[in-house]
């Protein structure tokens, strides 16, 4: 059986967890800005960029689908190590060549790296903490802190060459493998003989985590694809693009910290407000992109909402199942997030065939806010909380 919460593991894991999570997110934040800008300079259209971003999300989605069973074969720590390696290779490939075959392969590897890292690290954080929300809050704070510097550094380096930013991202991801190897090696999950029938994502609580993942995934998918493109088309330079993306990530950091302080009786309320703030602020951002201050304000509100959702969602899902099923529950919530990462950029790419980019992004933001209608059902499940 998986051991129960053991606070004695926390001091040992706190430093390597912070190092590998902040380092991985720093590298990923750089790649998320540098890759679309590299594609723009290489002559890719907005539709093509959306398709390549969706390709990365497909890889993440397919990988997430098998992460639950995979964590019965390998420890969660090993997936964190593999994620750093794959991210390094992905950024290195894109830096070497922007040809479609290499750019596409880089996006595929980045998607797999995302799935390995976030499922493995979130599961590890829940297992070594006495509280799912606190464990995930600490993890998300360190990850968002890394994302703050990544876009700014990428924007600065991209002034000279997007390839330089990607090479730097590859180097950082390589270094991350060292602290990842120093995480506590927990036993793999056991297969329950009396496992409840049916799909795990349909269970009360787990389904809420999945809905939270849908909206948070839409936000992250747009931030990694069309939000930099909209800002560039609105006349913002690379440094300003990087700075505004960092504003969104900083707000996500604030939202994550806020989620850790939300009383349990406000859990469903935080879910509903987080969904509305994320989706509607994305819709408001699109027509404001030419004005840096207004665009930054809209991105900040959306980031706060996404930060709340990316903490509350997996925590609710993991607490709703048996300890040996926590990996499956977190993987399920992550799968819905990955599906959103895939469908949202692809959907925007399809909308661009009939409407301009700004209206397409506005419509997408409104749709991302619709899961707020699930709030009453979640409140009933939590007993009015």
C-alpha positions in Angstrom: 0.0 0.0 0.0 1.1 3.6 -0.6 2.2 5.1 2.7 0.1 7.7 4.2 1.1 11.4 4.6 4.5 11.6 6.3 5.6 15.1 7.1 9.1 13.9 7.7 9.5 13.6 4.0 8.6 17.3 3.4 11.9 18.9 4.6 13.8 16.5 2.4 11.7 17.1 -0.6 11.1 20.9 -0.3 14.3 22.1 -1.8 14.6 19.6 -4.8 10.9 20.1 -5.4 11.3 23.9 -5.6 14.4 23.6 -7.8 13.0 21.2 -10.3 9.6 22.7 -10.5 10.7 26.3 -10.9 13.5 25.3 -13.3 11.1 23.2 -15.5 8.5 26.0 -15.6 11.2 28.6 -16.4 12.4 26.5 -19.3 8.8 25.8 -20.4 7.8 29.5 -20.1 10.7 30.5 -22.4 9.8 27.8 -24.9 6.1 28.8 -24.9 6.9 32.3 -26.0 9.9 31.6 -28.2 8.3 28.9 -30.3 5.4 31.0 -31.6 7.7 33.9 -32.2 10.1 31.6 -34.0 7.3 30.3 -36.1 6.2 33.8 -37.0 9.7 34.8 -38.1 10.0 31.6 -40.1 6.8 32.5 -42.1 4.2 30.3 -40.5 0.6 31.6 -40.6 -1.6 32.1 -37.5 -3.5 28.9 -38.5 -0.3 26.9 -38.8 0.9 28.0 -35.4 -2.4 26.9 -33.9 -2.2 23.5 -35.6 1.4 23.0 -34.3 0.4 24.0 -30.8 -2.6 21.6 -31.0 -0.1 18.9 -32.0 1.7 19.4 -28.8 -1.5 19.2 -26.9 -2.5 16.0 -28.7 0.8 14.4 -27.5 0.1 15.6 -24.0 -3.5 14.3 -24.1 -2.5 10.8 -25.4 0.2 10.6 -22.7 -2.1 11.6 -19.9 -4.6 8.9 -20.9 -2.0 6.2 -19.9 -0.4 8.0 -16.9 -2.6 6.3 -14.3 -1.6 2.8 -15.3 2.0 3.9 -15.9 2.3 5.0 -12.3 1.7 1.4 -11.3 4.9 0.6 -13.2 7.2 3.5 -12.5 7.5 5.9 -9.5 6.1 9.4 -9.9 9.6 10.8 -9.5 10.9 9.0 -12.6 8.4 10.8 -14.7 9.6 14.2 -13.5 13.2 13.2 -14.5 12.0 12.0 -18.0 10.0 15.2 -18.4 13.1 17.4 -18.0 15.0 15.3 -20.5 12.3 15.5 -23.1 11.8 19.3 -22.7 15.5 19.8 -23.2 15.5 17.8 -26.4 12.3 19.6 -27.6 13.7 23.1 -27.2 17.1 22.0 -28.7 15.4 20.7 -31.8 13.4 23.8 -32.4 16.5 26.0 -31.9 18.4 24.0 -34.5 15.7 24.1 -37.2 12.3 25.6 -37.9 11.6 23.1 -40.7 8.1 21.6 -40.3 9.4 18.1 -39.4 11.7 19.3 -36.6 9.3 22.0 -35.4 6.5 19.4 -35.3 8.7 16.9 -33.4 9.7 19.5 -30.9 6.0 20.3 -30.2 5.3 16.6 -29.8 8.1 16.1 -27.3 7.1 19.2 -25.4 3.6 17.8 -25.0 4.8 14.5 -23.6 7.2 16.4 -21.3 4.2 18.4 -20.0 2.2 15.3 -19.3 5.0 13.5 -17.5 6.0 16.5 -15.4 2.6 17.8 -14.2 1.1 14.4 -13.5 4.2 13.1 -11.8 4.9 16.2 -9.8 1.3 16.8 -8.7 0.9 13.2 -7.7 4.2 13.4 -5.7 3.1 16.6 -4.0 -0.2 15.1 -2.9 1.4 12.0 -1.6 4.1 13.7 0.6 1.8 16.4 2.0 -0.8 16.2 4.8 -3.2 18.3 2.7 -3.8 18.0 -1.0 -4.5 21.7 -1.4 -1.4 22.8 0.6 0.8 20.3 -1.3 -0.5 21.5 -4.7 -0.4 25.2 -3.7 3.3 24.9 -2.8 4.0 23.1 -6.1 2.0 25.6 -8.2 3.6 28.5 -6.5 7.1 27.3 -7.4 6.1 26.4 -10.9 4.4 29.8 -11.5 7.4 31.6 -10.1 9.5 29.9 -12.8 7.0 31.0 -15.5 7.4 34.6 -14.4 11.0 34.9 -15.6 10.7 32.6 -18.6 8.6 34.8 -20.9 10.6 37.9 -20.0 13.9 36.2 -20.6 12.6 34.7 -23.8 11.4 38.1 -25.0 14.8 39.6 -24.3 16.7 36.9 -26.0 14.3 36.8 -28.9 15.2 40.4 -29.8 18.4 38.8 -31.2 17.2 35.4 -32.1 14.4 33.0 -31.0 16.9 30.2 -31.4 19.0 31.7 -28.7 16.1 31.7 -26.3 15.3 28.1 -27.1 18.9 27.0 -26.5 18.9 28.6 -23.1 15.6 26.8 -22.4 17.2 23.5 -23.3 20.1 24.1 -21.0 17.9 24.9 -18.1 15.8 21.8 -18.6 18.9 19.7 -18.7 20.0 21.1 -15.3 16.6 20.3 -13.8 17.3 16.5 -14.1 19.7 16.8 -11.1 17.2 18.0 -8.4 14.5 15.8 -9.9 16.6 12.7 -9.2 16.8 13.8 -5.5 13.0 13.6 -4.9 11.9 10.9 -2.5 11.3 7.7 -4.4 7.8 6.6 -3.4 6.5 3.1 -4.2 4.3 2.7 -7.3 0.6 2.6 -6.9 -1.1 -0.8 -6.3 -4.1 -2.1 -8.3 -7.2 -2.2 -6.1 -9.1 -5.5 -6.2 -12.4 -3.8 -5.2 -12.1 -0.8 -7.4 -15.4 1.0 -8.1 -16.8 0.3 -11.6 -17.1 3.0 -14.2 -14.8 5.8 -15.4 -13.1 7.6 -12.7 -13.8 11.0 -14.1 -17.5 10.5 -13.6 -17.2 10.2 -9.8 -18.4 13.2 -7.7 -15.4 15.5 -7.0 -13.3 14.0 -9.7 -15.6 15.5 -12.3 -15.2 18.9 -10.7 -11.5 18.7 -11.1 -12.0 17.8 -14.7 -14.2 20.8 -15.4 -11.6 23.1 -13.7 -9.0 21.6 -15.9 -11.0 22.4 -19.0 -11.0 26.2 -18.3 -7.5 26.3 -16.9 -6.3 24.4 -20.0 -8.0 26.8 -22.3 -6.2 29.7 -20.6 -2.8 28.0 -20.8 -3.3 26.9 -24.4 -4.1 30.5 -25.5 -1.3 32.0 -23.5 1.1 29.6 -25.2 -0.2 30.2 -28.7 -2.6 33.0 -29.8 -2.2 35.5 -27.0 1.4 36.3 -28.1 0.2 36.4 -31.7 -2.6 38.8 -30.9 -0.2 41.1 -29.0 2.3 41.0 -31.9 -0.4 41.8 -34.5 -1.6 44.7 -32.2 1.9 46.2 -32.5 3.5 45.1 -29.3 7.2 44.3 -29.5 8.8 41.0 -28.4 9.9 42.4 -25.0 6.4 43.8 -24.3 4.9 40.5 -25.4 7.1 38.6 -22.9 6.3 41.1 -20.2 2.5 40.9 -20.6 2.7 37.1 -20.6 4.6 37.3 -17.4 1.9 39.6 -16.0 -0.6 36.7 -16.6 1.7 34.2 -15.0 2.3 36.5 -12.0 -1.4 36.8 -11.6 -1.6 33.0 -11.7 0.9 32.9 -8.9 -1.4 35.2 -6.9 -4.4 33.0 -7.7 -2.5 29.9 -6.6 -1.6 31.5 -3.3 -5.2 32.6 -2.8 -6.4 29.1 -3.4 -4.3 27.8 -0.6 -6.1 30.2 1.8 -9.6 29.5 0.6 -11.7 28.0 3.5 -13.3 24.6 2.7 -16.8 26.1 2.9 -15.9 28.3 -0.1 -14.6 25.5 -2.3 -17.5 25.5 -4.8 -17.7 29.3 -4.8 -14.0 29.6 -5.6 -14.5 27.1 -8.5 -17.3 29.2 -10.0 -15.6 32.5 -9.6 -12.3 31.1 -11.0 -14.0 29.8 -14.1 -15.8 33.1 -14.8 -12.7 35.2 -14.1 -10.6 33.1 -16.5 -13.0 32.9 -19.4 -14.6 36.3 -19.4 -11.2 38.1 -19.0 -9.8 36.2 -22.0 -12.8 37.5 -24.0 -12.1 41.1 -22.8 -8.4 40.9 -23.5 -8.7 40.4 -27.3 -10.0 43.9 -28.3 -7.7 45.6 -25.7 -4.4 44.1 -27.0 -3.2 47.3 -28.6 -3.2 49.0 -25.2 -0.6 47.5 -23.0 -2.1 48.6 -19.7 -5.6 47.4 -20.5 -4.4 44.1 -22.0 -2.2 43.5 -18.9 -5.2 44.1 -16.6 -7.4 41.6 -18.5 -4.5 39.0 -18.5 -4.0 39.6 -14.8 -7.7 38.8 -13.9 -7.6 35.7 -16.1 -4.4 34.6 -14.5 -5.9 34.8 -11.0 -8.8 32.7 -12.0 -6.6 30.1 -13.7 -4.3 30.0 -10.6 -7.2 29.2 -8.4 -8.5 26.5 -10.7 -5.2 24.7 -11.3 -4.9 24.2 -7.5 -8.5 23.6 -6.4 -9.3 21.2 -9.3 -6.7 18.5 -8.8 -7.1 18.8 -5.0 -10.8 18.1 -5.1 -10.3 15.2 -7.5 -7.5 13.5 -5.5 -9.4 13.8 -2.2 -12.5 12.2 -3.7 -10.9 8.8 -4.3 -9.0 6.0 -2.5 -5.3 6.8 -1.8 -4.2 4.1 -4.3 -6.3 5.9 -7.0 -4.9 9.4 -6.5 -2.7 9.0 -9.5 -5.7 8.0 -11.7 -7.7 11.0 -10.4 -5.0 13.5 -11.0 -4.3 12.0 -14.4 -8.0 12.2 -15.3 -8.2 15.9 -14.4 -5.0 16.5 -16.3 -6.4 14.6 -19.3 -9.3 17.1 -19.5 -6.9 19.9 -19.2 -4.8 18.5 -22.0 -7.9 18.0 -24.1 -8.6 21.7 -23.7 -5.1 22.6 -24.6 -5.6 20.6 -27.8 -9.1 21.7 -28.7 -8.9 25.4 -27.9 -5.9 26.3 -30.2 -7.3 24.0 -32.9 -10.8 25.6 -32.5 -9.4 29.1 -32.8 -7.4 27.9 -35.9 -10.7 26.7 -37.4 -12.6 29.9 -36.5 -9.9 32.0 -38.3 -11.2 30.5 -41.6 -14.5 32.5 -41.1 -13.8 35.3 -38.6 -10.7 37.5 -37.7 -8.5 36.6 -34.8 -9.9 39.1 -32.2 -13.6 37.9 -32.5 -12.4 34.3 -32.5 -10.5 34.8 -29.2 -13.5 36.6 -27.7 -15.8 33.8 -28.5 -13.3 31.3 -27.2 -13.2 33.2 -23.9 -16.9 33.1 -23.5 -17.0 29.4 -24.1 -14.3 28.9 -21.5 -16.5 30.5 -18.9 -19.5 28.1 -19.4 -18.3 25.4 -16.9 -19.3 27.9 -14.2 -22.8 26.4 -14.7 -21.5 23.3 -12.9 -21.1 25.2 -9.6 -24.5 24.3 -8.1 -23.8 20.6 -8.7 -20.4 20.8 -7.1 -21.9 22.7 -4.1 -24.4 19.8 -3.6 -21.6 17.3 -3.7 -19.6 19.2 -1.1 -22.6 19.5 1.2 -23.2 23.2 0.5 -19.6 24.3 0.7 
